[in-house]
Amino acid sequence: MSFQDPISDCLTRIRNGLMRGKVEVSAPYSKVKHDLVNVLVTEGYIKSCKKVEEENNKASINITLKYFNSKPAIKNIKRISKPSLRRYSGPEDLKPVKNGLGAYIISTNQGLMTDKQAKAKNIGGEVLCEVF
């Protein structure tokens, strides 16, 4: 199975799992996707994630979703930078998401981080997705 945009696929699996009320979803493993989900865990949007080794030397990421009062913790999650159109932003160009209630996840030369962390370190990068 071939993916054009594996990060978008991972975000869609999370979005679909939340809409269906699933407790856990799974996505094929990659270091970038694992780091992306770890940022969501540290920001409190997702409960936990772990790498699971499977047969044929493959791995997947099991993502435990988070709910408050039976409502999803993530209201909106969407891909910003796509393979066909990359979006880059400097630290001065990063505007707050939903008046500071949401976050952008940015790929920088120091790893994946939120827009608030990137502004604090005064670095920019590729804006991967927006979470609210």
C-alpha positions, 0 to 999 in steps of 0.5 A: 500500500502506497501513501502520498502523504503519510502525515495526513494519513495519520491525522485522518486516522486520529480524526476518524477515530475521534468521530467514531468514539474509538478508544485507540487507533493505529497508524504505520510507524515512522519517526516523524509521525511518532514525534508528531503524536508525542507533541500531541501527547505533551500538549494534552490532546491525546492520552498516550502513544506507543510503538508496537513491533509487528511481524515481517519487521514492520512497526505501528503506532498505537494512539490512545485518544482522549475524551472529556465528558464523552466529547473528543479533546481535539475539535479540529485537526488539519494538515497545513503543509502538503507535499504539493505545497509546502508552508514555511513560517518564521517565528514572527509570522506565527499567529495564535490559533483560535486566540491561543487555544489551539496550536500549530505543530512545526518541524524545525531544525531542532525537532517537532514542536508547537508554535509557542515553543518555536516562538520562545526559541525564536526559530521557524520551520515547516508548519505541519498541522493545526490542532484545536 
